[in-house]
Amino acid sequence: MNQLDPTDLKILLAMIRDPRIQIGELSESLGIARNTAQTRVRRLLRAGVLRPGGREVDLEAVGYDVVAFVTIEVSHRELDGVVAALRLIPQVLEVHEISGRGDVWCRVVATDTHNLQSSLRQVLRIKGVIRTETVLALHTHIPYRTEPLISGLAKASNT
């Protein structure tokens, strides 16, 4: 999808903040007609901005097509501060404390390599960050999923 206008962005934000929001509530909260809200949501689904099911945004479809995995080594006394600072960087999607090489693992998205470099520099400026290692994702073969796990639980509970 080429351009998301302010109404599209407000719809996406409302759906992210409340995945169970109904079209009527969405239209009322945004001050737009119900038909407008329904039409916009359908258009976002057709364009691939909203993934099937309609509640998860495909970041690549809105311009964040660079994905990187960043391993961060931190001074352990500063771990809480590092995590708090990472939370303030919008491009950081998730943060995990890990075992093995490094202390913290992050998934970061960017619009291009310059945007990624800017985000990585922000990370390196955080007090307590010793060093980082960045790996770029070239292609997603299996996106985040939970259906196989829940299907397995459902099968096990029926036996």
Wavefront OBJ file of the C-alpha trace (Angstrom):
o trace
v 0.000 0.000 0.000
v 1.566 3.277 -1.074
v 0.161 5.810 1.335
v -1.602 5.553 4.615
v -3.536 8.694 5.408
v -4.188 9.943 8.957
v -7.514 8.064 9.146
v -5.847 4.781 8.122
v -3.189 5.293 10.787
v -5.807 6.080 13.441
v -7.682 2.899 12.505
v -4.502 0.817 12.759
v -3.601 2.332 16.122
v -7.093 1.731 17.491
v -6.996 -1.887 16.342
v -3.527 -2.449 17.806
v -4.524 -0.906 21.121
v -7.796 -2.848 21.304
v -7.745 -5.942 19.061
v -11.323 -6.756 20.057
v -12.754 -3.389 18.978
v -15.870 -3.686 16.838
v -16.487 -1.591 13.715
v -19.198 0.423 15.481
v -16.888 1.236 18.393
v -14.077 2.029 15.971
v -16.189 4.463 13.978
v -17.516 6.114 17.140
v -14.100 6.474 18.784
v -12.595 7.996 15.615
v -15.595 10.143 14.745
v -16.077 8.593 11.310
v -19.071 6.932 9.680
v -19.496 3.207 10.274
v -19.404 2.547 6.508
v -16.162 4.526 6.246
v -14.570 2.477 9.016
v -15.726 -0.802 7.439
v -14.524 0.226 3.964
v -11.137 1.333 5.298
v -10.609 -1.888 7.255
v -11.491 -3.974 4.173
v -9.084 -1.916 2.054
v -6.294 -2.371 4.619
v -6.933 -6.127 4.570
v -6.925 -6.316 0.750
v -3.720 -4.283 0.594
v -2.037 -6.668 3.034
v -1.479 -3.988 5.673
v -3.656 -5.992 8.042
v -2.891 -9.686 8.086
v -5.675 -12.268 7.776
v -7.799 -12.055 10.874
v -7.505 -8.303 10.664
v -5.703 -7.375 13.866
v -1.985 -7.672 13.121
v -0.179 -5.080 11.015
v 2.264 -6.283 8.351
v 5.135 -3.865 8.957
v 6.691 -4.568 5.553
v 3.478 -3.371 3.914
v 3.796 -0.004 5.687
v 7.458 0.515 4.800
v 9.417 -1.264 7.531
v 10.975 -3.919 5.323
v 14.388 -4.216 6.996
v 14.442 -6.668 9.911
v 17.487 -7.148 12.116
v 18.268 -9.241 15.138
v 20.569 -7.480 17.575
v 22.477 -9.223 20.335
v 23.571 -6.788 23.024
v 26.220 -7.278 25.671
v 25.444 -5.166 28.730
v 26.949 -4.315 32.069
v 24.742 -6.410 34.359
v 24.241 -3.597 36.858
v 22.719 -1.562 34.035
v 20.392 -4.243 32.619
v 17.136 -2.681 33.852
v 18.173 0.724 32.529
v 19.131 -0.751 29.158
v 15.755 -2.479 28.837
v 13.950 0.732 29.817
v 15.922 2.694 27.203
v 15.261 0.080 24.503
v 11.533 0.422 25.208
v 11.780 4.072 24.094
v 13.130 3.210 20.621
v 10.074 2.681 18.372
v 11.915 0.398 15.934
v 12.646 -2.118 18.726
v 9.808 -4.638 18.470
v 10.811 -7.064 21.175
v 13.518 -7.565 23.773
v 14.563 -10.825 25.431
v 17.121 -11.482 28.140
v 19.085 -14.468 26.856
v 21.619 -17.066 27.904
v 24.728 -17.790 25.898
v 26.590 -15.201 23.886
v 25.311 -11.745 24.769
v 22.816 -10.689 27.385
v 19.883 -9.196 25.499
v 18.378 -10.014 22.116
v 16.204 -7.555 20.169
v 14.201 -7.685 16.987
v 14.463 -4.321 15.253
v 12.746 -3.033 12.101
v 13.710 -0.162 9.844
v 12.622 1.520 6.639
v 16.091 1.186 5.110
v 19.693 0.604 6.139
v 20.197 4.265 7.066
v 17.201 4.089 9.406
v 18.612 0.855 10.861
v 22.008 2.474 11.400
v 20.345 5.349 13.237
v 18.497 2.909 15.510
v 21.675 0.933 16.181
v 23.511 4.125 17.115
v 20.722 4.894 19.586
v 21.242 1.458 21.114
v 25.003 1.948 21.359
v 24.497 5.261 23.189
v 22.525 3.601 25.987
v 24.386 3.619 29.283
v 25.450 0.067 30.079
v 25.628 -1.223 26.495
v 29.096 -2.664 25.941
v 28.763 -3.943 22.359
v 26.232 -5.171 19.837
v 26.145 -7.702 17.039
v 23.577 -7.273 14.288
v 22.287 -9.864 11.847
v 19.936 -8.912 9.002
v 16.967 -11.103 8.141
v 16.879 -11.746 4.414
v 13.512 -13.504 4.226
v 10.851 -14.721 6.637
v 10.018 -18.340 5.847
v 7.798 -18.941 8.894
v 6.278 -15.850 10.508
v 5.396 -15.773 14.193
v 2.646 -18.273 14.754
v 0.728 -19.972 17.539
v -1.832 -22.069 15.624
v 0.250 -25.303 15.523
v 0.717 -25.202 19.295
v -2.949 -24.590 20.030
v -3.964 -27.265 17.488
v -1.704 -29.732 19.299
v -3.272 -28.838 22.639
v -6.755 -29.215 21.141
v -5.908 -32.656 19.711
v -4.396 -33.778 23.028
v -7.456 -32.617 24.984
v -9.797 -34.600 22.677
v -8.047 -37.904 23.319
l 1 2 3 4 5 6 7 8 9 10 11 12 13 14 15 16 17 18 19 20 21 22 23 24 25 26 27 28 29 30 31 32 33 34 35 36 37 38 39 40 41 42 43 44 45 46 47 48 49 50 51 52 53 54 55 56 57 58 59 60 61 62 63 64 65 66 67 68 69 70 71 72 73 74 75 76 77 78 79 80 81 82 83 84 85 86 87 88 89 90 91 92 93 94 95 96 97 98 99 100 101 102 103 104 105 106 107 108 109 110 111 112 113 114 115 116 117 118 119 120 121 122 123 124 125 126 127 128 129 130 131 132 133 134 135 136 137 138 139 140 141 142 143 144 145 146 147 148 149 150 151 152 153 154 155 156 157 158 159
